[in-house]
Amino acid sequence: DGMNVLFIVVDDLRPVLGCYGDKLVKSPNIDQLASQSMVFSNAYAQQAVCAPSRVSFLTGRRPDTTRLYDFYSYWRVHAGNYSTMPQYFKENGYVTLSVGKVFHPGVSSNYSDDFPYSWSLPPFHPSAEKHENDKTCRGKDGKLYANLVCPVNVTEMPGGTLPDIQSTEEAIHLLNTMKTSRQKFFLAVGYHKPHIPLRYPQEFLKLYPLENITLAPDPWVPKKLPSVAYNPWMDIRQRDDVEALNVSFPYGPLPDDFQRRIRQSYYAAVSYLDVQVGLLLSALDNAGLSNNTIVVFTADHGWSLGEHGEWAKYSNFDVATRVPLMFYVPGVTTSPGSQGAKVFPYLDPFSHTGGSAPQGQSRKVVELVSLFATLADLAGLQVPPACPERSFGVELCTEGSSLVHYFNVSEGKVQEGCENTERCSDEEPAAFSQYPRPADAPQWNSDKPKLKDIRIMGYSMRTIGYRYTLWVQFDPSNFTADFENVHAGELYMMENDPNQDYNVYDNTSRGW
């Protein structure tokens, strides 16, 4: 009678994980999940900023259909009364529960995380969340600052805790409640870290001695990068510790030693996150729910760590758009476990070394907009129909497609029962992302322009072989892009330029 769903979404997590081949990070619990999962190594978000990405994958619609490119509108009012993934599960008999940051809070989810449409109970937000940007980081002078790099003593924090710790505790409480209720559940857990500020328990720094931390492989601004493509990382510049460095706008690089400290803290925050995921999955085991619960793990987008001279997200590069994506499906991605066997014993990153290889891995290019269809399919629900070309009046449809045909199928084999070949494996899959800009040159609001200020939209297509981006004129009053009016282009050939440093757009014929 269908499986439960545990949906874990992380804020700003690029795939710096052992199971994705990162040699430095210590992420034993997420790696252990990957070892029992179908792992997609080329998964991409539809826009590299929180609210648009989350609304996109939770509705199964692209940003041009949700009409959300910033943080300031609610799709049900602004674009169309679209059903969400948790709403669909709720309407199909599931108890739907939200913990932490699942929808982006505020206007974009109607100040309610889309309750009561999407959730059976009002969503839980950790009380410590309101202190995220307070001055809680102790400087060398002993005073408190609102820093970017912020290792802390948890006992000194407001309430003696941190938001992600509270979210894990609440999610475990809900799992134990659901164990006794015998109702199917869809539990979404949204973790904050490694979103800035990089505030995490200071002991995690021990895992990453500064002498082991390198700079990005390409910490310079590429020579042929169009100025419209560059994100000037304003939110980083506004932190007390970065402001004190007095870095020139927009291209001035951060000092090398500070770059290393950011990278060190990002890794430390990932290991802190890994502990939270480990505790949550271990609780799933202890509640006896591992054998009848699908677990999906992903992020809303990536994060630049100095590549191309950039920090944060706000771009169309892989470092900003590529995310981890894995699905644990009992009996599908694993052999049916003996009842009561531990699938996810907690692993301590301070003592556990070595990652586990993913159970099944697909290099196919996939998109987060496909999450809705895939989870419905895995849970045995009817997969929502594909949207027509313009779907503003259609409440239930999806612009993604189920990825289940990639599970347990040797790549390239013709899939059976796949009537619409275009959505199967006959064509090379592509992922589409986009990013808005207010102007051709970097300015104070280039990273997060409000809708009324958007003048250019960068539409980007990623295949296995290349990333191709066109920056075109955009009219925010009627949401139209003019592909005849191209401001700039980018083309990166992945085989000999995996980091996307050498733009060959001007060397090629524009005809394609």
Secondary structure, DSSP 4 states (H G I P E B T S, - for coil): ---EEEEEEESS--S-SGGGT-SS---HHHHHHHHTSEEEEEEE-SSSSHHHHHHHHHHT--HHHHT-SSSS--HHHHT-----HHHHHHHTT-EEEEEESSSPSSGGGTTTTTTTTS-SSPPB--GGGGGTTSS-EE-TTS-EE--SEEEE-GGGSGGGS-HHHHHHHHHHHHHHHHHHH---EEEEEEE-TTSSSEEEEGGGGGGS-GGGPPPPS--S--TT--GGG----HHHHTSHHHHTT-PPTTTPPPPHHHHHHHHHHHHHHHHHHHHHHHHHHHHHHHTT-GGGEEEEEEES---EESGGG-EES-SSSHHHHEEEEEEE-TTTTSPPPPTT--SS----TTT-------SEEEEEEEEGGGHHHHHHHHTTPPPPPBPPSS-TT-SS-BSS---GGGTTS-TTSPPTT---GGGTTSS---EEEEEEESSSS--TTSSS--GGG--EEEEEEE-SSEEEEEEEEEETTTTEEEEEEEEEEEEEETTT-TT-----GGGS-TT-
